[in-house]
Amino acid sequence: MRVSYGNPFTLGVACGDPAPDGFVMWTRLAPVPLAEDGLGGMPPAPVPVYWEIATDPACASVVRRGTEEAVRDWAYSVHAEVTGLDPGREYWYRFKAGPYVSPIGRALTAPAPGTLPRALNLAVTSCANYQHGHFTVYTRMAQERPDLILHLGDYIYEYGKGEHKCPGGNVRDHEGPEARTLRDYRRRHALYKTDPDLRAAHAAAPWVAIMDDHEVRNNWTKTLRADRREAAFRAYYEHMPLRRAAQPTGPAIQLYRRLRWGSLATLHMLDTRQYRDGYACGSAGFKECPESRDPARTITGAAQERWLLEGFRESKALWDVVGQQIFFGQRNKRPESGLVVRQDAWDGYSGSRTRVTRGWVDAGVRNAIVLTGDVHSHWAGDLALDYDDPSSRVVGTELAVTSVTSGGDGHDSNRARDTLLAKNPHLKFHLRRRGYIMVKIEPTALTADFKIVRYVSTPDAPALTAATFVVADRLPGLLRQA
């Protein structure tokens, strides 16, 4: 068959959401990634895409093969869900279309149910604004060879070229105006996927990704116009290693889900955007707003909250990890005189936070860990049922990851955030640099290394460990290591 397109694998490969018998593999055919129509320069006809999975990095020992059809309606994206593999081991995969062969990616299957692996190594990341810097953090994560990469949102930014400048000035430019249509979102995702650091991270390990706000629009809630949500959700699915269960239907997408790593850890991945009530007092920022304490307000929606609490009750894991987008613990800006909190975070929906926290406490969850994105700073804090009562016992731990680039190079101190640290004794650490967190979960302890790079305005910064915290099994509360 005559091929009328060039190399279609310009956006790389990815895999994600591993199960004990397989995972989902992704690619998208796009010989011209930024083609004006958002379809990547592909001809109209469907294209057969062949895939293979091997037990060696060169893909010489192939154990599974298959074919998927890349079609125009889904921008020639491919989602191949593979089963029948052995649990708890490495695999490698690649795709072929016409005479072209994709790069090779590394995958893992989850351990078999009931088995206790020695460790789970997670790389945790969020908030990659292309205009604010180079994606060096992604390459540094890839070099760690994690078992999983958890992306907690803001995978792309919707802003137009030159908009929302970082303090030192934008390092590179988006293509075109703010993304609003399906064509716009497809082109924006494709632009990000042309970045070699991002492609390296996708090829290095399975991803478990959830969406925050900038994949659609800053600080959006369920009241956002349906046509814009539909366009953003469709493009997100087309560009991420998500299972078909996440394929959007109109202005709705199923993103909350649960993954198990043997009996060691259960990951509960949340969606805190799509079902939340509107902002109390009409503000997403720090504000004194008593209405935010209305127990009827929800950030998860009733169905997702029931699903999460049921997951806590059914869990037999040593560690229950909640992966989600926005700051979970309380950050009170003025505790001496009132309650001034960020309305876009769980602080603006404190009834939801109390029900979720009470849910894991009442369920007897052995170790509760919340992993958080969004805040463009590293944070570590203890979690309680009542943050206004100093005697309220510690019932969990929050580890919040800084950004890949958002905010530019960053710095070692920030007066406003350091004031929050001083005024909220359950908060133990804050640093406004770019970076990621390496989380090692073992049966006896969880260790979190807060990694930073000191600049993103130029490429290739080394990664440094700024702080290390340990949470011991059955002993909630952060212990800082020297």
Buried (B, 14 or more C-beta within 10 A) or exposed (E): EEEEBEBBBBBBBBBBBBBBBBBBBBBBBBBBBBBEEBBBBBEEEEBEBBBBBBBEEEBEEBEBEEEBEBBEEBBBBBBBBBEEBEBBEBBBBBBBBBEBBBBBBBBBBBBBEEBEBEEBBBBBBBBBBBBBBBBBBBBBBBEBEBBBBBBBBBBBBBBBEEEBEBEBEBBEEBBBEBBBBBBBBBBBBBBBBBBEBBBBBBBBBBBBBBBBBBBBBBBBBBEBEEEBBBBBBBBBBBBBBBBEEBBBEEBBBBBBBBBBBBBBBBBBBBBBBBBBBEBBEEBBEBBBBEEBBBEEBBBBBEEBBEBBBEBBEEBEBBBBBBBBBBBBBBBBBEBEEEBBBBBBBBBBBBBBBBBBBBBBBEBEBBBBBBBBBBBBBBBBBBBBBEBEEEEBEBBBBBBBBBBBBBBBBBEEEBEEBEEBBEBBEBBBBBBBBBBBBBBBBBBEBBBBBBBBBBBBBEBEBEBBEBBBBBBEBEEBBBEEEE
